[in-house]
Each structure stands twice: as C-alpha cells, then as structure tokens.
C-alpha cells in the first residue's frame, strides 16, 4: 500500500516520504480501515519534529485521525462490521499504523461508526480535537444550565468545544483574535464572542456571564488572568496546549480563586473515558450538533506541506485526501 512514513525525527520535508509498505492485517480485536481522509493535528508535527520526543522503532506512519470504511476484521470482531463507514481516533498512539496511508489497523473500538448524515471529511476532523474538547468540558461533570468559556473558539478544539457545550445545554462564551475567527465561533453557536485583545474584554464577558463554570484553555500562560477574573470557587480551568517554554503559574492567585486546574493530554486519559467520549461525540454527530470547519485538502503526497500548514496555524481543518 502507499503510505507516508518517517524513520527519523526532523523537519517535515527532511524526514517524511511516500513509500510502498505491506498492507497491514488486523489481529485479534482489530479492524482494518480503507482510509479516505487523514486529519492533521498539531500533535502530529510535534511528534515528527521531536518537539515531543518519542522513540522510533523502524518506521512510523503519522497521524491519529481519519475516516473510511472497514474492509477486514480480526478474530473476535463481528464480521458484519465489514462495510461500516467509520471515524478513526488515536490510530498512531503507541502503534506504527497512523492514518497517512491507504489502510490502517486499529483496535475495533477506535473505529467508531460514522452516522450516515456525517461526511467522511467531518469524520476525519474529529479524533484528537473533539475528544480533547469533550474531556475538557465534561471530565468534571455536566454543564447543563452552566457557562463555558472557550479560549481560541475558531480552532479545531475550540470549534468542537462550542458545539458540544451547546449540545449539552450550556451557555458558551468564546474568545478569538479577529473578525474572521469571530464569525467562525458565532457560526459554531457561541452565545457571545469577544476579541481577547480588546481592552474591555473582561467587561464584555461579565455583562453576559458574571461567572464561568468551565474554561477550555488553549494558552494558559497568556489567558490565566482573564480566566481567574471570571472564575469563582469550584470553577474548572482545563488546559490542553502549551507552546514555548513551560509557563510560570501564579499559585497564590489560583489558590485565592479556589479554582481547579485540569491538564488534558489524550495520551494519558483512561481508555474507558476515551471510549465514552467517542460515544458521546458520535451521539452529537447523529443529532446534527457537530459541523465541519473550513477544510484545506492536501494529497497524500503533499503530507509535508499539510503538516507545515498546521504548524503555521492554518485557519480551519487540514486533511489529506486519499484516493
């Protein structure tokens, strides 16, 4: 089969290459998926570049997220799963067979049935962003009748955080950096969208939401002062990203606010929690509550350019289209 792979860590154009490799066969409890789209996320370029070091034993096919159709099952998997349209998540977590290829093999539960109403492009866009959003929002309880603040509301995680929070009955405030991103957050369903660069951003939010119960945070160091000003005792700030050097946290200010700081990295989330998140994301899909971001398509052979686009913070969702 045709696949993108790397055998050493480094810059995308230095280490990524297209190669023919044997098509994988599903083992016990596994399914094989003929992929049509591969979703690209920041964690992909960080792993490949060495920004988040990982050991390489032989070759690695990148990317965790994808979508396609199950074409073979291993022992212990019902034969009637063959032919299912599925969205694939965490394919490359501790495994060689990521989604930047014509086929991948994953544990059966990591190929989740895609509702007929959902496109394969949308399916490939879920995975890391939607599961991260779900964990940030609901690891500490339900949000019905409460308020969520979503930092970076036009990003992939932010987009699905807005939609999942609205689906579960929350009021949602989103912060963004400009008019184009503001429109994206409003389209996703945010009740209030604020440019965090505005000098009166805090006042704008307080006028609608004097208290926020949950914060989905993309840049804790930059936004913590605003978060703490809006939180009260028992509020949860869930941080899922950290760029640059490790931030220094004002511990006393956090203690004084009596907030809970939660840090979310999917690779350490308990498997049962991930499975529950995937089931709830699929339920939201079936209900029509989740939508596509603007999509930028690249060919499989353009994987390096796709990862560079994500690293450059491309607006929207980057996917590889696999014929």
Secondary structure, 3 states (H helix, E strand, C coil): CEEEEECCCCCHHHHCEEEECCCCCCCCCEEEEEEEEEECCHHHHHHHHCCCCCCCCCCEECCCEEEEEEEEECCCCCHHHCCCEEEECCCCCCCCECCCECEEEEEHHHEEECCCCCCHHHHHHCHHHHHHHHHHHHCCCCCCCCEEEEECCCCHHHHHHHHHHHHCCCEEEEEECCHHHHHHHHHHCCCEEEECCCCCHHHHHHHHCCCCCEEEECCHHHHHHHHHHHCCCCCEEEECCCCCCCCCCCHHHHHHHCCEEEECCHHHCCHHHHHHHHHHHHHHHHCCCCCCCCEEEEEHHHHHHHHHHHHCCCCCEEEEECC
